[in-house]
Amino acid sequence: MKQFLTALAANLTTIALCIVGGIILIAGIIATAGRSKPMTVRAGSILVVDLEQTLSDRPAQSEHRSVLDDVLMSGGANTVPLRAAIMALHAAADDNRIS
């Protein structure tokens, strides 16, 4: 009976810790999501294009690769899809606040 009560207490403690951890995680996600400020563009702003980034003109491959392969082969966070870059340039061209 003592082993049963010990195992029950350990399981209840584990469940309580998981629930508390989940609540803290959800609260943290909600707190960080509410902090984002909307991007503002002032009149007379200048468009700056960072040409250090790699422009990728091909779609993402559907073959199964690991995350490490994706980072090593595609340039990591410095890769920008060409279509997204062109759409951003068109949006900036239509915006009267950007010179």
Buried (B, 14 or more C-beta within 10 A) or exposed (E): EEEEEEEEEEEEEEEEEEEEEEEEEEEEEEEEEEEEEEEEEEEEEEEEEEEEEEBBEEEEEEEEEEEEEBEEEBBEEEBBBEEEBEEEEEEBEEEEEBE
